Amino acid sequence: MGSKKGEIRYVLSKEFEFDAAHRIINNYSGKCSNFHGHCWTVVVYIEGYELDDRNMLMDFNEIKVMREWIDENLDHTTILWEKDPMLSYLKENSQKVFSTKQNPTSEHLAQIILEKAISLFNKPGIKVESVEVKETCTSSARVYPPD
């Protein structure tokens, strides 16, 4: 979605929070290899150049469907790399888990959420500009779709 000189670009953001534990063990030996939790914040940024007949790029309520996906998949869960030996134990003991193909870092979670947001929100004239995942109030990762 290219812009023309002088064209206004609108960017909306919607913020979501969820609580989850994780640990980083693949090629990592720091303190984050221990189970620990965060109150994660996700910010989804949607962009476009034209407003609809309501004078909106998109109704914020339409973006709330992301909340349902986050609640179902990430909230109050343990997020683990798919090869983490604890994954099967937690599943066998009826614990809510979300497995990832890479270490469950902020960067990788942002990528997963970006892919989901693109599937939900990209349509003619509107696209997901980026997704930011904050694991603390001072640490975040922001990812952008490929050009």
C-alpha positions as CSV (number, residue, x, y, z in Angstrom):
1,M,0.0,0.0,0.0
2,G,2.1,2.9,-1.2
3,S,1.4,6.5,-0.5
4,K,1.4,9.5,-2.7
5,K,3.1,12.7,-1.8
6,G,0.7,14.8,0.3
7,E,-1.6,11.9,1.1
8,I,-2.7,11.5,4.7
9,R,-1.9,8.1,6.3
10,Y,-4.1,7.0,9.1
11,V,-2.8,4.6,11.8
12,L,-5.0,3.2,14.4
13,S,-3.8,1.3,17.4
14,K,-5.6,-1.1,19.8
15,E,-4.0,-2.4,23.0
16,F,-4.6,-5.7,24.7
17,E,-3.2,-7.3,27.8
18,F,-2.8,-10.9,28.9
19,D,-1.0,-12.8,31.7
20,A,1.2,-15.7,30.8
21,A,4.4,-17.6,31.8
22,H,7.2,-18.6,29.6
23,R,10.9,-19.6,29.5
24,I,13.6,-19.4,27.0
25,I,15.8,-22.5,26.7
26,N,16.9,-23.0,23.1
27,N,20.5,-21.8,22.9
28,Y,20.0,-19.6,26.0
29,S,21.4,-19.9,29.5
30,G,20.4,-16.7,31.2
31,K,17.9,-16.1,34.0
32,C,15.0,-16.3,31.5
33,S,15.6,-20.0,31.2
34,N,13.6,-20.3,34.4
35,F,9.8,-20.2,34.3
36,H,8.6,-16.7,34.9
37,G,5.5,-14.7,34.0
38,H,4.6,-11.3,32.6
39,C,1.6,-9.1,32.2
40,W,2.1,-8.8,28.5
41,T,0.8,-5.9,26.4
42,V,0.1,-6.2,22.7
43,V,-0.5,-3.2,20.5
44,V,-1.8,-3.8,17.0
45,Y,-1.3,-0.9,14.5
46,I,-3.7,-0.7,11.5
47,E,-3.0,1.7,8.6
48,G,-4.8,3.0,5.6
49,Y,-5.3,6.1,3.4
50,E,-9.0,6.4,3.0
51,L,-11.8,6.7,5.6
52,D,-15.1,4.9,5.1
53,D,-18.6,6.5,5.0
54,R,-18.5,6.7,8.8
55,N,-15.2,8.7,8.6
56,M,-13.3,5.8,10.1
57,L,-10.4,3.8,8.8
58,M,-11.9,0.9,10.9
59,D,-14.2,0.8,13.9
60,F,-12.1,0.0,17.0
61,N,-14.8,-2.6,17.9
62,E,-13.8,-4.5,14.8
63,I,-10.3,-4.8,16.1
64,K,-11.5,-6.4,19.3
65,V,-11.7,-9.8,17.6
66,M,-8.0,-9.9,18.4
67,R,-8.9,-9.9,22.1
68,E,-10.9,-13.2,21.6
69,W,-7.9,-14.9,19.9
70,I,-5.5,-13.6,22.7
71,D,-7.8,-14.8,25.4
72,E,-8.3,-18.2,23.9
73,N,-4.7,-18.9,23.0
74,L,-2.4,-16.8,25.2
75,D,-4.1,-15.5,28.4
76,H,-3.2,-17.4,31.6
77,T,-1.2,-20.0,29.7
78,T,2.4,-21.2,29.7
79,I,4.1,-20.4,26.4
80,L,6.8,-22.8,25.5
81,W,9.1,-23.7,22.5
82,E,7.7,-26.8,20.8
83,K,10.8,-28.9,21.9
84,D,10.7,-27.8,25.5
85,P,10.6,-31.1,27.6
86,M,8.1,-29.5,30.0
87,L,5.5,-29.1,27.2
88,S,4.2,-32.7,27.3
89,Y,4.2,-32.8,31.1
90,L,2.0,-29.7,31.3
91,K,-0.4,-31.0,28.6
92,E,-0.6,-34.4,30.4
93,N,-1.6,-32.5,33.6
94,S,-4.3,-30.5,31.9
95,Q,-2.4,-27.2,32.0
96,K,-3.1,-24.6,29.3
97,V,-0.1,-24.3,27.0
98,F,0.7,-22.5,23.8
99,S,3.7,-23.9,21.8
100,T,5.9,-21.9,19.5
101,K,8.2,-23.0,16.7
102,Q,11.0,-20.9,18.2
103,N,11.9,-19.6,21.6
104,P,8.8,-17.8,23.0
105,T,10.6,-14.4,23.0
106,S,8.8,-11.1,22.7
107,E,10.1,-11.0,19.1
108,H,8.6,-14.4,18.2
109,L,5.3,-13.7,20.0
110,A,5.0,-10.4,18.1
111,Q,5.6,-12.3,14.8
112,I,2.9,-14.9,15.7
113,I,0.4,-12.1,16.6
114,L,1.3,-10.1,13.5
115,E,0.5,-13.1,11.3
116,K,-2.9,-13.6,13.1
117,A,-3.6,-9.8,12.8
118,I,-2.9,-9.9,9.1
119,S,-5.3,-12.8,8.6
120,L,-8.0,-10.8,10.5
121,F,-7.5,-7.2,9.3
122,N,-5.8,-7.0,5.9
123,K,-8.3,-6.0,3.2
124,P,-8.4,-3.6,0.3
125,G,-7.3,-0.2,1.6
126,I,-6.4,-1.4,5.1
127,K,-3.3,-3.3,6.3
128,V,-1.6,-4.2,9.6
129,E,1.3,-1.7,9.9
130,S,3.0,-3.5,12.8
131,V,2.5,-5.3,16.1
132,E,4.3,-4.5,19.3
133,V,4.6,-6.9,22.3
134,K,5.7,-5.5,25.6
135,E,6.8,-8.0,28.3
136,T,7.6,-5.3,30.8
137,C,6.9,-1.6,30.9
138,T,10.5,-0.9,29.6
139,S,11.0,-3.8,27.2
140,S,9.2,-4.4,23.9
141,A,9.6,-5.9,20.4
142,R,7.8,-4.4,17.4
143,V,7.5,-6.3,14.1
144,Y,6.4,-5.2,10.6
145,P,5.1,-7.3,7.7
146,P,7.5,-7.9,4.8
147,D,7.2,-5.3,2.0
